[in-house]
Amino acid sequence: MDSTQDESRFTRSDRERFDPLGYRRINWIRWALRVVILLVAGAALVAAYPCLSNADFPVASLIIYSAGMVFISMPLCLLYESALKVHELTVANGLGDPASRPI
């Protein structure tokens, strides 16, 4: 399994067969999370550019990066994790895997 995919004991075909909507949702959220992180890092880099030529610390860049990661990326990470958990439970129920069912 390559590093871009989530590690799971279920195969990709199992996940697509038993929860196709959840599989597409997980892929969309993963893509959105990566884009948001890239945009936040890019905005911080652009804000830091004027400070690179002198000895000033790029405070605006630090604020943009910190606020973007805390208030935008973290909620997306939480959404991604909860969607993954629901997706894994749905696939486990479809396969009849009693080890994955909640108590």
PyMOL commands that set and color helices and strands:
alter all, ss='L'
color gray80, all
select helices_A, chain A and resi 12-18+20-53+59-95+98-100
alter helices_A, ss='H'
color red, helices_A
deselect
rebuild
show_as cartoon
